[in-house]
Amino acid sequence: MLVIRFTQIGKTHQKVFRLVVQEKKSKLNGKSMAYVGTWNPRLKKGEFKAEEIKTFIKNGAGVSDSVWNLLVSQKVIEGEKRKIKVKAKKEKKK
């Protein structure tokens, strides 16, 4: 199954994210089928290939929750934002 998600590019404290289409089980920085956009969280600016994104979603590609919320807020796609699941940190045993 294909999924649209973020991969990190850029320097250590100057992160920029690339939106990629990958196989769901592949590594985050592994092979990707297509690059469909970029997002700079420091400047709150991004470039998106809206037609390609809509085509992949129409053909059955999944979208990660973070990418979905970004695309909805940037008005690339329509819909409601999803609730992001954050796992609680486990306490260390002494």
Secondary structure by P-SEA (a helix, b strand, c coil): cbbbbbbbbccccbbbbbbbbcccccccccccccccccccccccccccaaaaaaaaaaabbbbcaaaaaaaaaacccbbbbbbbbbbbbbbbcc
